[in-house]
Amino acid sequence: MLKSAKRKELISAIKKAASGEMIWTRTELRQVSGALATPRLGVDAEVSLTQREVQVVKQLVDGMSNKDIGDDMDISYETVKEHVQHILRKIGVTDRTQAAVWALRNELV
């Protein structure tokens, strides 16, 4: 369900799912299965981070929280969260610690 789904749609989808009915279309299922089948990047893969993302990664390596990074870079906490999510997606890892390890292995810092 999309965040923008109306209350009525959400309730209907919950009822269908609870009764075992399929609520996704074939197209949606193909998109999800395609995304899950996409291979993760290897350590040696070429990754293009923006200058701002590189700044954020360097601060992740230093163990800084999103709030501290935001304060240091004079950007909002939410903006930092977005940068971190983009970084994780681009380098194919699932958490900040893995991103920091990736940055060290790739001599980003």
N, C-alpha and C positions, 0 to 999 in steps of 0.2 A: 504494500500500500504506500502511496505517496503521502508526504506530510500534508499536502494540500487536499487530501481526500475529505469529503464531507462526512459528517457524523453518521448519517444514514448508510453511506457506503461502507464505512468502517465496521459498523455493527453487522451489516449484511455479510461482510467478508469473514468476520469472526464466527458468525453462526455457521456459514458454509464450511469453514475450516474445522470447526468443532464437530460437524456431522460427517467429516471425511470427504467433502466435495473439493474439487480443484478450483482454486480462485485465480490462478495465474493463466494467462493466455499462452498459446504456443510460442509466440514471439518473445514474451517475457522469459519463458523457460529457456529458450535458445540463448538469449542475452546472458542470463545468469550462468548457464552451463559453459558458455564460451568464455566468460570472465574467469570462471574457476579453472578452466583448462589452460589459460594463458600461463606459460612458464615464468617463474620468478627469475629475476636477473642474477647472474653470477657475479662474484666479486670482481672479476676482470672486465665486466661489461662496461661499455662507455655510457656514462650517465651525465646528463646535462642539467646541472642545478643553476638556478639564478644566483646572482650575487647575494641577494638577501637570504636565500636558502643556505648558501655557504656560511654566511654570518651566523645563522641560527644553528646549523650543525656544529660549528666550532663551539658555540655556547652549550650545546647538548653534551659535547665531549667534556666540558668543564663541570658538568653536573648541575647546571642551572635549571631552575623550574621555569615553566612558561611565564609566570608572573615576573620573575626576575629578568628573564630575557626581554619581555615587553618593556619593563622599566628601563633596562639598559639601552634598548634600541629605540625607545620613545614611540612604541607602537602598542596597540591594545593586546590584552591577553587573548582575545578571540582571533586576532590576526596571527599571533604566534601559533595558536593551535592549528590554524589553516596551513601555515608554512610547514609545521611539523608533519601534518597529514600528507601534504604534497611530497615532502621529502621521503617519508616512509613508502609511499606508493611508487615514487620514481626509482628508489634503490631496491625495492622488493623485500623490505623487512617489515616486521610487525610491531616493533616497539622502539623506544628511545635508546635503550641500551644497545640494541643491535645496530641502530643508526650510528651511534658513537663508535662502535667497533668497526663498522664499515668505513667511517671517516678516517680512523687511525690506520686501517689496513691500506686504504687508498691514498695515504699521505696527504690528506686534506688539511691536517693540522700538524 
